[in-house]
Amino acid sequence: MRKHVVLALFIVLGLATVVAQLSVRELGIPVKGINWVRIHPGALAGRPSVLLSMGQNNGGLFVCDVDLTTGHCRQFPVGTAQADFPTASLRSPSTGILYIGSAWSGHLHRYDPAHPERGVEDLGAIDSGHVTFPCGIQEAPDGSLYIGSYPEANLTRYDPATGQFTRFGRIDETDKYLYPLVGDDGTVAMQVKMTRYFVVAMDPKTGERRQVGPVVKEPSASGVRFQFFKGEDGGLYLDTDAGSFRIKGMQATPVGTLPAPRAGVPAVSKHDYQAPVVMPGGWTASMPD
């Protein structure tokens, strides 16, 4: 009996020694079926900053706040049911705040790297009953956001200063996808997809809208050129086989030359920036699928 007691004592002491040597290290939240991975470069307190957004097939989207000095990432889950895919996103060039439109909940979310304690905030439904899949988000000179969405090709404005949504409704009765752009002069225009490609300009004060420029059959099927973009000069441009145009206000004016696309603006023609953003050190940030 004494031998058994002594043996048991040695085992207990040995286990205690092993436990004392163990350390716990947080590895982050497990992820499931990652999708829609995006890199969002910017600045915070005058220093370069990078945020990441990712979706999960079953588990909700999340944001990673990256410490560029150490490489450490802090992960912030969305915490909203059915907000699985960050299908539209924009990091504000004026404030550094990241805005995300989620599918299939159709909600707008915000992450402010200056206030990480707030996490990923749910700002509400973009247009309840009409939006399930946000397509694009763009910022106007006054700081308001324009959001184009599926399945009704509708447009919504969100004012971060007041928290109010203005819902302009459906832009086209046939097609279902809408991708807005906003010029530095306040021009609001949007590309409609998918069976036909065309641009609609809108007066943001009255809500009046007008189709401008040519209408083409879906380019991959018709083999024609159709590129709607924001230029380095801050203007909105449309480059097509039928000609090149500057879109200003509610008009499309033919132009002979086109500026290069502005870097860091989410493209309406692909799931990426119009042109990559070059960060300090020479590396580039893009949003590859």
Steps between C-alpha positions, in 0.01 A plus 500: 500500500784737591666439162177593321470825699861598424451426126182707491681788670777496238241506219317798654823692552608424144173626356524814711846569357376458141199729560727764653706505179201537267402842362182608326517703178194648330491402132179680405151391412470186284373577150279302265511511120662841445373716213501860371843575651580872465797719598415854608802733519479839667645712777441528873641790703727587205646149470433231239221263598360179352167334568379169360143383450396141438180301479420149617266256333344428837611718786476867407740752352777658707762775491870464583690805621868450413790644698753573224787510749448159659275328247251423777131494396201574719184331376152651533193289411188666363254342742202542263296204378538418127772764453732241347645668190661850481392550138551879501758695696666839518762644728430872517797699368393792721445326836670158469177329609412172328143452374370160393178392334410142591318223317257352549381724784521816288637705790763774518781456756778724631839437655692802630868415565523804727238336727560123485305458824180555297573201280308455174186710540171420327362824355176341384327369189601673178147465360300236684319260271680630191872442563666165566835542322676841508708550184703816559558786745644842410562816703383846393692823573261577788583167668173326414506149354322374189419129495390304193336163551347179367235366423310817405788716369412759761694789649523612864681789667628481858604808699756407770445835672131432567473124460217549252433296185348657188358233271468597132351168397540302184709656221412250225198271466680226304854449629587425860854620580604859573853641550527871591787747462520855640721771351695755700256760361206312657382333178314178582481235228460126501553206270213257448574130427479209392306430180566856381771746602413868527549799731235702680579844642297637792443838659564425870283794609184412306548131424449564127689245294593473132669236285821643347738357240449183293319181600674173410428132533700331773864553381628143541216387271522786250878556496469879540691734732315660790695646793350739754753644746614788718806676362809628674354850462192400702263504202279215380571349157352244265720332238314303231528391138245773423727769646641639824299726729536719808194471723428819690171575665233346279697523175749280311740711293731342237873532578811427294728375776439319826687524831632191676265341755548624857669246728314368803150548360294178496444413134157449347637259238674249729539396863813707553621859513507697175877515554707357790590720795876535557587493871817625672781253422376448145253214554154524350155432643240344273177300541549178304226237491 
